[in-house]
Amino acid sequence: MWDEKYLKIIPALLFLFCLLEIFELVLIIENLNKTEKLKNDLRNNLQVVETIAEHLESIQVEHFEDKKIKIK
């Protein structure tokens, strides 16, 4: 039916396909780790920006209270 030469190639192709899938999974996991790290960095930066904004608002309120100017 099939030539013996073709039957010998099928296991080799299957093995190479499995190696390719493993390599792809490793790349996906690595990418997910980088994404998670970026997400954590972004969350930390957002907290810092919120803290700075709160601090600036308190400074601005104190400054305007000294001059008796109301903030709308």
FIKOLZA-1660 file (N, C-alpha, C; in steps of 0.1 Angstrom, whole numbers, plus 5000, padded with zeros to 4 digits):
% residues 72
   i   px   py   pz ch aa at
   1 5008 4988 5000  A  M  N
   1 5000 5000 5000  A  M CA
   1 5009 5013 5000  A  M  C
   2 5015 5016 5011  A  W  N
   2 5024 5027 5012  A  W CA
   2 5038 5022 5011  A  W  C
   3 5046 5030 5005  A  D  N
   3 5060 5026 5004  A  D CA
   3 5066 5027 5018  A  D  C
   4 5076 5018 5021  A  E  N
   4 5082 5017 5034  A  E CA
   4 5089 5030 5037  A  E  C
   5 5094 5037 5027  A  K  N
   5 5102 5049 5030  A  K CA
   5 5092 5060 5036  A  K  C
   6 5080 5061 5032  A  Y  N
   6 5071 5070 5037  A  Y CA
   6 5066 5066 5051  A  Y  C
   7 5065 5054 5054  A  L  N
   7 5061 5049 5067  A  L CA
   7 5072 5052 5078  A  L  C
   8 5085 5053 5074  A  K  N
   8 5096 5057 5083  A  K CA
   8 5096 5071 5086  A  K  C
   9 5091 5080 5077  A  I  N
   9 5091 5094 5079  A  I CA
   9 5080 5099 5089  A  I  C
  10 5069 5092 5089  A  I  N
  10 5058 5096 5098  A  I CA
  10 5062 5097 5113  A  I  C
  11 5069 5088 5119  A  P  N
  11 5073 5090 5133  A  P CA
  11 5082 5101 5135  A  P  C
  12 5091 5104 5125  A  A  N
  12 5100 5115 5126  A  A CA
  12 5093 5128 5125  A  A  C
  13 5083 5129 5116  A  L  N
  13 5075 5141 5115  A  L CA
  13 5067 5143 5128  A  L  C
  14 5061 5133 5133  A  L  N
  14 5054 5134 5146  A  L CA
  14 5062 5139 5157  A  L  C
  15 5075 5133 5158  A  F  N
  15 5084 5138 5169  A  F CA
  15 5087 5152 5167  A  F  C
  16 5090 5157 5155  A  L  N
  16 5094 5171 5152  A  L CA
  16 5082 5180 5156  A  L  C
  17 5070 5175 5152  A  F  N
  17 5058 5183 5156  A  F CA
  17 5056 5185 5171  A  F  C
  18 5059 5174 5178  A  C  N
  18 5058 5175 5193  A  C CA
  18 5068 5184 5198  A  C  C
  19 5081 5184 5193  A  L  N
  19 5091 5193 5197  A  L CA
  19 5087 5208 5195  A  L  C
  20 5081 5210 5183  A  L  N
  20 5076 5223 5180  A  L CA
  20 5065 5228 5189  A  L  C
  21 5056 5219 5193  A  E  N
  21 5046 5223 5202  A  E CA
  21 5051 5226 5216  A  E  C
  22 5061 5218 5220  A  I  N
  22 5067 5221 5233  A  I CA
  22 5074 5234 5233  A  I  C
  23 5082 5237 5223  A  F  N
  23 5088 5250 5221  A  F CA
  23 5078 5262 5221  A  F  C
  24 5067 5260 5215  A  E  N
  24 5057 5270 5214  A  E CA
  24 5051 5272 5228  A  E  C
  25 5049 5262 5236  A  L  N
  25 5044 5263 5249  A  L CA
  25 5053 5270 5258  A  L  C
  26 5066 5268 5257  A  V  N
  26 5076 5275 5265  A  V CA
  26 5076 5290 5261  A  V  C
  27 5075 5293 5249  A  L  N
  27 5074 5307 5245  A  L CA
  27 5061 5314 5250  A  L  C
  28 5050 5307 5250  A  I  N
  28 5038 5312 5256  A  I CA
  28 5039 5315 5271  A  I  C
  29 5045 5305 5278  A  I  N
  29 5047 5307 5293  A  I CA
  29 5056 5319 5295  A  I  C
  30 5067 5320 5288  A  E  N
  30 5076 5331 5290  A  E CA
  30 5069 5344 5287  A  E  C
  31 5061 5345 5277  A  N  N
  31 5053 5357 5274  A  N CA
  31 5043 5360 5285  A  N  C
  32 5037 5350 5290  A  L  N
  32 5028 5353 5301  A  L CA
  32 5035 5358 5314  A  L  C
  33 5047 5353 5316  A  N  N
  33 5054 5358 5328  A  N CA
  33 5058 5373 5326  A  N  C
  34 5062 5376 5313  A  K  N
  34 5065 5390 5311  A  K CA
  34 5053 5399 5312  A  K  C
  35 5042 5394 5307  A  T  N
  35 5029 5402 5308  A  T CA
  35 5025 5404 5323  A  T  C
  36 5027 5393 5331  A  E  N
  36 5024 5395 5345  A  E CA
  36 5033 5405 5352  A  E  C
  37 5046 5405 5348  A  K  N
  37 5055 5414 5354  A  K CA
  37 5051 5429 5350  A  K  C
  38 5048 5431 5337  A  L  N
  38 5043 5444 5333  A  L CA
  38 5031 5448 5340  A  L  C
  39 5022 5439 5342  A  K  N
  39 5009 5442 5349  A  K CA
  39 5012 5447 5363  A  K  C
  40 5021 5440 5370  A  N  N
  40 5024 5444 5384  A  N CA
  40 5031 5457 5384  A  N  C
  41 5040 5460 5375  A  D  N
  41 5047 5473 5374  A  D CA
  41 5037 5484 5371  A  D  C
  42 5028 5481 5362  A  L  N
  42 5017 5491 5359  A  L CA
  42 5009 5494 5372  A  L  C
  43 5005 5484 5379  A  R  N
  43 4997 5486 5391  A  R CA
  43 5005 5494 5402  A  R  C
  44 5018 5491 5403  A  N  N
  44 5027 5499 5412  A  N CA
  44 5028 5513 5408  A  N  C
  45 5029 5516 5395  A  N  N
  45 5030 5529 5390  A  N CA
  45 5017 5537 5392  A  N  C
  46 5006 5530 5390  A  L  N
  46 4993 5536 5392  A  L CA
  46 4992 5540 5407  A  L  C
  47 4996 5532 5416  A  Q  N
  47 4995 5535 5430  A  Q CA
  47 5004 5547 5434  A  Q  C
  48 5016 5548 5428  A  V  N
  48 5025 5560 5430  A  V CA
  48 5018 5572 5424  A  V  C
  49 5012 5572 5413  A  V  N
  49 5006 5583 5407  A  V CA
  49 4994 5588 5415  A  V  C
  50 4986 5579 5420  A  E  N
  50 4975 5582 5429  A  E CA
  50 4980 5589 5442  A  E  C
  51 4991 5584 5448  A  T  N
  51 4997 5590 5460  A  T CA
  51 5002 5604 5457  A  T  C
  52 5008 5606 5446  A  I  N
  52 5013 5619 5442  A  I CA
  52 5001 5628 5440  A  I  C
  53 4991 5624 5433  A  A  N
  53 4979 5632 5431  A  A CA
  53 4973 5636 5444  A  A  C
  54 4971 5627 5453  A  E  N
  54 4966 5630 5466  A  E CA
  54 4974 5641 5473  A  E  C
  55 4987 5639 5473  A  H  N
  55 4996 5648 5479  A  H CA
  55 4995 5662 5473  A  H  C
  56 4995 5663 5460  A  L  N
  56 4993 5676 5453  A  L CA
  56 4980 5682 5456  A  L  C
  57 4969 5674 5457  A  E  N
  57 4956 5680 5461  A  E CA
  57 4957 5686 5475  A  E  C
  58 4963 5679 5484  A  S  N
  58 4964 5684 5498  A  S CA
  58 4972 5697 5498  A  S  C
  59 4983 5698 5490  A  I  N
  59 4991 5710 5490  A  I CA
  59 4983 5721 5484  A  I  C
  60 4976 5718 5473  A  Q  N
  60 4968 5728 5466  A  Q CA
  60 4957 5734 5476  A  Q  C
  61 4951 5725 5483  A  V  N
  61 4940 5730 5493  A  V CA
  61 4946 5738 5503  A  V  C
  62 4958 5734 5509  A  E  N
  62 4964 5742 5519  A  E CA
  62 4968 5756 5513  A  E  C
  63 4974 5756 5501  A  H  N
  63 4978 5769 5495  A  H CA
  63 4966 5778 5493  A  H  C
  64 4955 5773 5488  A  F  N
  64 4944 5782 5486  A  F CA
  64 4937 5786 5498  A  F  C
  65 4937 5778 5509  A  E  N
  65 4931 5781 5522  A  E CA
  65 4939 5793 5527  A  E  C
  66 4952 5794 5525  A  D  N
  66 4960 5805 5530  A  D CA
  66 4955 5818 5523  A  D  C
  67 4952 5817 5511  A  K  N
  67 4947 5829 5504  A  K CA
  67 4932 5831 5504  A  K  C
  68 4925 5823 5511  A  K  N
  68 4911 5824 5512  A  K CA
  68 4904 5823 5499  A  K  C
  69 4908 5814 5490  A  I  N
  69 4902 5812 5477  A  I CA
  69 4896 5798 5478  A  I  C
  70 4883 5797 5474  A  K  N
  70 4877 5784 5474  A  K CA
  70 4878 5777 5461  A  K  C
  71 4880 5764 5462  A  I  N
  71 4881 5756 5450  A  I CA
  71 4867 5750 5447  A  I  C
  72 4863 5752 5435  A  K  N
  72 4849 5747 5431  A  K CA
  72 4850 5732 5428  A  K  C
% end
